[in-house]
Structures are given as structure tokens and as C-alpha cells.
Amino acid sequence: MTARISFVGAGPGAADLITIRGARLLRHADVVIFAGSLVDLKLVQLYATRADIFDSAGMTLEEVIAVMIDAVASGRDVVRLHTGDPSIYGAIQEQMDALDRLGIDYQVVPGVTSAFAAAATLKQELTLPEVSQTVIITRIEGRTPVPEREQLSAIARLGATMVIYLSVGMVEKVVAQLLKGAYTSTTPAAVVCRASWEDELIIQCTLAELAEKVHEAGIDRQALIIVGDVLAARREGVRAKSMLYDSEFSHGFREVHVA
């Protein structure tokens, strides 16, 4: 059987939030390359009990690819483990491009991204009828550039539920950019740091309070910022009932009978 490389989403942190497929691949892997700065080593040790383990935190792209090439050449299976879901800020495209050029086969296994782990922690639906039906996943510009049309101040004009990755260390800039859009100083906001980890930390406040609360908590990385009116819907008593289960709403699986 030809060795295969699997890019696997490790989930947001908790060891039991990895997919069954991802855990199975880890159990059978001969080599695991994991993002040690973000993925908990305990998760790797729990599932990959027989693999050679490489921490990519201090590795270059060329070094990562070299480990993969050596493993495939010797008939060994590789799991490249990324935090959350590898399709969101996963830095996998350049790895896949390199493997494509080499003619090496691979697969991608999705994972639970931290946006959804954070929403679960907050016990919050991110899309509510008549409040917001759009979720924007984005980041502010830092060392990694952002296209001009996707500047935070531009997409903030929509006023949708926004989940902001990789930006808590620039929280003042985030707030300033959001206030140029449809959000106001009273717009509800939340920060979830290390979502699903044992030391998970939650902040809930208004946009005006966000920067101060983040600094007070000492949060500067591994945190998501969530902004939008959905965060206040429950406490403000907003009726956000889905039509799906409404007794007067017919659909393909249930027909309303009028007496």
C-alpha cells in the first residue's frame, strides 16, 4: 500500500474534539508533524503512540517537506497536524503546492475550528433570524498583509457577526477599525482565549470596553474576538425563533394542516 500524507485538523485544543477520522489516522501514523506552538502535545501523545513526532514550530517549510519526502520514500504514513481546521489560516496551501510539484499524494481531513468552539463556550448561535444571517471570519492586517478590499473597516460596514482571528494582540487597532463600520461603542463583543482548553478564558463586554478588558486579562495570543448583535439577543429578549420548527411553517418534511 502506498504511503499517504494526511493533513489533519486537530480541533481547537481539547483532545476529544478531534474527529474520529483524524484520531484514527494519528493512531496508524508512522510520522507526525504537529504545530507545537498551537496543538497540545498531550493530544499527539494520546493518539499517536507509535509515531516519530516532529514539532514544526521551529521548522521551515523546506524542513517540513523534507521529513514528508523521507517518510514517503521509506513507505511510512505521515500526519501533518494543524490546529483547528486546516483550511482556515492553516498555512497548508504552500505545503500542498510543494507535494503537487513532487507528485506526492495527500488528503485533507477537516477539524473543528476555534470559532465554533468559542461559540459553544459562549452557548451562542452565531446566526439568528432578523439579527444576523452572515458570519465573517477574518483577521486584521499585521505582518501578514490583507487585501485592500478586505480591510477590517471595509467589511465592518456590513454589521454582520464577525469572528476575528489572530488579532487580539492588536486589539486597539481592531476596535478602531470596527467603529468605522456599522458597529458602535455599545455593540456586544466577546473574547475567548484558548477555546476548549482546560485554562480557557472568556471576556464578554461592549466594543468600547474590549481593549481594556483584554489588557486586564493579560491576553495577547491564542484568542478569538467575536463581535455582533447576536451576542446580546438573549439578554435583550430579542425574538430570534427559527422558522424551521414553527408550528405554522410547512416544509418538505412537515406540512401544516389548516383546520
HELIX and SHEET records of a PDB file:
HELIX    1   1 ALA A   15  LEU A   17  5                                   3    
HELIX    2   2 ILE A   20  HIS A   28  1                                   9    
HELIX    3   3 LEU A   41  TYR A   47  1                                   7    
HELIX    4   4 SER A   56  GLY A   58  5                                   3    
HELIX    5   5 LEU A   61  ALA A   73  1                                  13    
HELIX    6   6 GLN A   93  LEU A  102  1                                  10    
HELIX    7   7 SER A  114  LEU A  122  1                                   9    
HELIX    8   8 GLU A  148  GLU A  150  5                                   3    
HELIX    9   9 LEU A  152  ILE A  155  1                                   4    
HELIX   10  10 ALA A  156  LEU A  158  5                                   3    
HELIX   11  11 VAL A  168  MET A  170  5                                   3    
HELIX   12  12 VAL A  171  LEU A  178  1                                   8    
HELIX   13  13 LEU A  207  GLU A  209  5                                   3    
HELIX   14  14 LEU A  210  ALA A  217  1                                   8    
HELIX   15  15 VAL A  230  ALA A  233  1                                   4    
HELIX   16  16 MET A  243  TYR A  245  5                                   3    
SHEET    1   A 5 ASP A  52  ASP A  55  0                                        
SHEET    2   A 5 VAL A  31  PHE A  34  1                                        
SHEET    3   A 5 VAL A  78  HIS A  82  1                                        
SHEET    4   A 5 ILE A   5  GLY A   9  1                                        
SHEET    5   A 5 TYR A 106  VAL A 109  1                                        
SHEET    1   B 5 VAL A 135  ARG A 139  0                                        
SHEET    2   B 5 THR A 161  TYR A 165  1                                        
SHEET    3   B 5 ALA A 223  VAL A 227 -1                                        
SHEET    4   B 5 PRO A 188  CYS A 193 -1                                        
SHEET    5   B 5 LEU A 201  THR A 206 -1                                        
END                                                                             
